[in-house]
Amino acid sequence: MISSNDFRPGVSIELDGAVWRVVEFLHVKPGKGSAFVRTKLKNVQTGNVMERTFRAGETVPQATLEKNTMQHTYKDGDDFVFMEMETYEEARLNAKQIGDRVKYLKEGMEVNVVRWGEQVMEVELPNSVVLEVTQTDPGVKGDTATGGTKPAIVETGAQVMVPLFITIGERIKVDTRNDSYLGREQ
């Protein structure tokens, strides 16, 4: 159990048979009446966001999430096969379980698989990955580092906006949290 006074962004709680993550919270102490905590919660499975108010000091069950480091070994049809690094056991996850992060998943990548009981809640990728550009418009003489951007397709099929001087075959670093270009990789 966790008190509503201990809410912080990133804390996971169980509510109505689902896992919710605290996105924002505000502890309010009005001049009249008792204090309360106004929160914005995000459902870990569906991504739905709701606002909920708790009395100050109210306790709610804290979600017990288990995080395992696993390596993506290969894709089998629609399933992505992951191997646990300590026990070498395999787990199969589909694209729906992985979510929109699937666009940066490549073989050999280590990820954190978050489970709630036996149910997979989410797959956490590293904050940045290095990928090869497989398709983009050619650079034109006069393109500069401070110029505009153009779309590029990387080896996993994701589309990233890159500077005009990036060419096919270059390896770039991409931020997986906001799909942004971070720089060239040597």
N, C-alpha and C positions, 0 to 999 in steps of 0.2 A: 504494500500500500504506500502511496505517496500523497503528501499533503498538497493542496492547491497552492500553498505558500511557497512550495519548492519547485514550482513549474519554471522551466527555462526552455528556450528554443532547442529543439532536438530531443526532448524528453518524450518517451513513448508511453502511452497509457492505454488500458483496455476500457472500451466504452461500448455498450450495446452489442457485445459479441464481436467487436472488430478492434483492430489496432489503429490508434490515432497518434500522430506526432504533433507536438506543440510547435507552431510556426511563430506565433507572437503571443505575448501575454502582457497584461497591464493590471497591476495591483491598485485598486481604487478604494480610498477611504473617504467616503462622503462626510460632510459635517454632521448630518443626521443619519442615524441607522448604522447598521454593521458594515464592515468592509467586505469587499468581494473581489474576485479575480476574473477579469474579462479575457478570454482566450480566443485565438484563431487556431483551429485544429485541422490537420490534413490526414485523410484516410490513406494509410500506407498502401493498401491493395488497390483501391479504385482511383485515388488521386482527388477525390471530392474534398472540398474545403467547407468547413462550417464554423460559425462563431457560437461560443457557449460561455455562459457565466456560471462560476462556482462561488459558493460562500467561502470566505477566508477560513482556512484551516480544514475545509472539507477534504476527506480522503477518498481517493479513487485507486483501483488496482493498477499497478505499474506493469506494463507488458514486459515479459521475460523473453528477450530476443537473443538468439544464439547466432554468432557470426563465425563462419568457417571460411578459411582461405582455400580456394579451389582453383584449378587450372583448366581453362577451356582446351580440350584435346582435339575434338573434331565435331563436325555437323553430320547428323544422320537423319536425312529426310527433313522434317520440320523441327526435329529436336536438336538441341545443343547439348553435347555431352561434356560434363565437367568431372574432374578427378580430384578427390580430396588429397591434399599433399601429405598428410601423416599416415592415413590408413590405406590409401590407393583405391578406395571405393569410388565407384562411378555414380553420378546422378544425372538424370536427363531433365532438362527444362525446355519448355517451348518459348517461342518469341513473346507470347502474351505474359508469361511469368517474368521475363527479363525486362520487358517494357521498351521504351524508346531508346534505351542505351544499347540495344542490339546492333545499332548502326556502327558502333565503334569496336565491337567484339571481334577479335581475330584469334586464330589458333595459337596456343602457347601462352596466352595472356592469363595472368593471375588476377582473380577477382575475389571479392568477399560476398558470400552468399548468406543473406540474413534470413533466418527461419524463426517462426513462431510456432512452437510445437513441431509438428511434421510439415507444416505448410510453409512454402517459400514465399517470403514477403517481397524481397527485392534483391537485385544484384548490384553491388557497388563496384563500379569500375575505378581505376586510378584516375586522379584528377586530370592528368594529361597523358596522351598517347602519341607515339611517333608513327606516322603513316605515310605511305608513298602516294604521290599524286598520279592518278592513272588517266585523267582526262581534264583538260582545261584549254581555253583559247590560247594561242601563242602570244608571247610577249612582243611588243612593238618597240622599235628604237625610240627612246625618249621616255619610256616608262620609268618612273622614279619610285623610290621607297616611300615618299610622302604622298604619292598619287592616290588613285582610286583603288577599288577592289573589283575582283571578278570571281565568279563561281568556279570551284574546282571539285572534281569527284576523286575521292581517295580510294585506296585498295579495298576497303570494306563496303563501299557503295554509298557512303555518307557524302553529303554536299557541304562544303565549307567555303566561306568567302575568304579569298587570299589576295595579297597585293598583286599588282599587274606584272611584276617581274618573275613570278613563280612559273616554272615550266613543268612539263610532263616528266616524270621520273625522279623529281626531287622529293626528299623526305622532309615532311613538315611536322611540327609539334602542334597538337590541337587540344584545346581545353574541352573535356567531355561534359562539363557542367553547363556551359553556355554556347557550345559549338563555335568557339572563336579560334582564330589563327594566333598562335603564340610565337612562331618564328621558324627558321630553318633548322634542320638537324643535320650535322655532319656525319 
